[in-house]
Amino acid sequence: MIRNHDLKQGLSNMPEYFTIDELVGRLLVLEKRQRDNIQGNQLVKISVQELDMEMEKWFKM
């Protein structure tokens, strides 16, 4: 979700004319930033075994 304040600020930085694709791209970036900020504030604890399994998945790709 995007906060109303962030949306207004993001739209105020847009040029006078823009395409829908540019708007959607900007909205996706705003949402990703907000999601990253929320997740960054929460501490995630996983076990060593879970970490090993995740790393194994990463290196198999």
PyRosetta script that sets phi, psi and omega in degrees:
from pyrosetta import init, pose_from_sequence

init()
pose = pose_from_sequence("MIRNHDLKQGLSNMPEYFTIDELVGRLLVLEKRQRDNIQGNQLVKISVQELDMEMEKWFKM")
pose.set_psi(1, 149.2)
pose.set_omega(1, 179.0)
pose.set_phi(2, -110.4)
pose.set_psi(2, 132.3)
pose.set_omega(2, 177.4)
pose.set_phi(3, -70.8)
pose.set_psi(3, 146.3)
pose.set_omega(3, -178.8)
pose.set_phi(4, -56.9)
pose.set_psi(4, -43.4)
pose.set_omega(4, -179.3)
pose.set_phi(5, -60.7)
pose.set_psi(5, -44.4)
pose.set_omega(5, 179.9)
pose.set_phi(6, -65.9)
pose.set_psi(6, -36.8)
pose.set_omega(6, 178.4)
pose.set_phi(7, -64.9)
pose.set_psi(7, -46.5)
pose.set_omega(7, 179.2)
pose.set_phi(8, -60.9)
pose.set_psi(8, -43.0)
pose.set_omega(8, 179.5)
pose.set_phi(9, -64.9)
pose.set_psi(9, -41.4)
pose.set_omega(9, 178.9)
pose.set_phi(10, -64.4)
pose.set_psi(10, -40.7)
pose.set_omega(10, 179.2)
pose.set_phi(11, -70.5)
pose.set_psi(11, -31.7)
pose.set_omega(11, -179.8)
pose.set_phi(12, -68.8)
pose.set_psi(12, -22.8)
pose.set_omega(12, 178.6)
pose.set_phi(13, -87.8)
pose.set_psi(13, -5.8)
pose.set_omega(13, 179.9)
pose.set_phi(14, -76.1)
pose.set_psi(14, 151.0)
pose.set_omega(14, 175.4)
pose.set_phi(15, -66.7)
pose.set_psi(15, 170.2)
pose.set_omega(15, -177.3)
pose.set_phi(16, -63.1)
pose.set_psi(16, -37.5)
pose.set_omega(16, 178.1)
pose.set_phi(17, -119.1)
pose.set_psi(17, 132.7)
pose.set_omega(17, 178.2)
pose.set_phi(18, -153.3)
pose.set_psi(18, 161.0)
pose.set_omega(18, -179.9)
pose.set_phi(19, -89.7)
pose.set_psi(19, 164.2)
pose.set_omega(19, 176.1)
pose.set_phi(20, -62.2)
pose.set_psi(20, -37.7)
pose.set_omega(20, 178.9)
pose.set_phi(21, -60.8)
pose.set_psi(21, -41.4)
pose.set_omega(21, 178.1)
pose.set_phi(22, -64.7)
pose.set_psi(22, -40.2)
pose.set_omega(22, 179.0)
pose.set_phi(23, -64.4)
pose.set_psi(23, -46.9)
pose.set_omega(23, 179.8)
pose.set_phi(24, -62.5)
pose.set_psi(24, -41.5)
pose.set_omega(24, 177.2)
pose.set_phi(25, -60.0)
pose.set_psi(25, -43.6)
pose.set_omega(25, 178.9)
pose.set_phi(26, -64.3)
pose.set_psi(26, -40.7)
pose.set_omega(26, 179.2)
pose.set_phi(27, -64.5)
pose.set_psi(27, -39.4)
pose.set_omega(27, 177.9)
pose.set_phi(28, -63.1)
pose.set_psi(28, -41.1)
pose.set_omega(28, 178.5)
pose.set_phi(29, -65.0)
pose.set_psi(29, -43.8)
pose.set_omega(29, 179.2)
pose.set_phi(30, -60.4)
pose.set_psi(30, -44.6)
pose.set_omega(30, -179.2)
pose.set_phi(31, -65.4)
pose.set_psi(31, -41.7)
pose.set_omega(31, 179.2)
pose.set_phi(32, -62.8)
pose.set_psi(32, -43.6)
pose.set_omega(32, 178.3)
pose.set_phi(33, -60.1)
pose.set_psi(33, -43.9)
pose.set_omega(33, -178.5)
pose.set_phi(34, -66.1)
pose.set_psi(34, -41.5)
pose.set_omega(34, 178.7)
pose.set_phi(35, -63.2)
pose.set_psi(35, -42.0)
pose.set_omega(35, 178.7)
pose.set_phi(36, -64.5)
pose.set_psi(36, -38.4)
pose.set_omega(36, 178.1)
pose.set_phi(37, -64.3)
pose.set_psi(37, -41.1)
pose.set_omega(37, -179.8)
pose.set_phi(38, -66.9)
pose.set_psi(38, -46.2)
pose.set_omega(38, -179.1)
pose.set_phi(39, -67.9)
pose.set_psi(39, -32.5)
pose.set_omega(39, 179.9)
pose.set_phi(40, -67.6)
pose.set_psi(40, -26.0)
pose.set_omega(40, -179.4)
pose.set_phi(41, -83.7)
pose.set_psi(41, -14.0)
pose.set_omega(41, -179.4)
pose.set_phi(42, -101.5)
pose.set_psi(42, 131.1)
pose.set_omega(42, 177.3)
pose.set_phi(43, -82.1)
pose.set_psi(43, 129.3)
pose.set_omega(43, 179.8)
pose.set_phi(44, -108.6)
pose.set_psi(44, 124.1)
pose.set_omega(44, 179.9)
pose.set_phi(45, -111.9)
pose.set_psi(45, 125.6)
pose.set_omega(45, 174.7)
pose.set_phi(46, -131.6)
pose.set_psi(46, 156.9)
pose.set_omega(46, -178.8)
pose.set_phi(47, -77.4)
pose.set_psi(47, 165.1)
pose.set_omega(47, 178.1)
pose.set_phi(48, -62.5)
pose.set_psi(48, -37.5)
pose.set_omega(48, 179.5)
pose.set_phi(49, -64.3)
pose.set_psi(49, -42.9)
pose.set_omega(49, 178.2)
pose.set_phi(50, -63.9)
pose.set_psi(50, -39.9)
pose.set_omega(50, 178.0)
pose.set_phi(51, -63.3)
pose.set_psi(51, -44.0)
pose.set_omega(51, 178.0)
pose.set_phi(52, -60.7)
pose.set_psi(52, -40.8)
pose.set_omega(52, 179.4)
pose.set_phi(53, -65.5)
pose.set_psi(53, -42.1)
pose.set_omega(53, 178.5)
pose.set_phi(54, -63.5)
pose.set_psi(54, -45.1)
pose.set_omega(54, 179.8)
pose.set_phi(55, -63.5)
pose.set_psi(55, -36.4)
pose.set_omega(55, 178.1)
pose.set_phi(56, -63.3)
pose.set_psi(56, -39.9)
pose.set_omega(56, 177.0)
pose.set_phi(57, -63.3)
pose.set_psi(57, -41.5)
pose.set_omega(57, -178.2)
pose.set_phi(58, -61.8)
pose.set_psi(58, -43.0)
pose.set_omega(58, -174.3)
pose.set_phi(59, -80.2)
pose.set_psi(59, -13.9)
pose.set_omega(59, 176.6)
pose.set_phi(60, -77.5)
pose.set_psi(60, -21.3)
pose.set_omega(60, -176.7)
pose.set_phi(61, -71.9)
pose.dump_pdb("model.pdb")
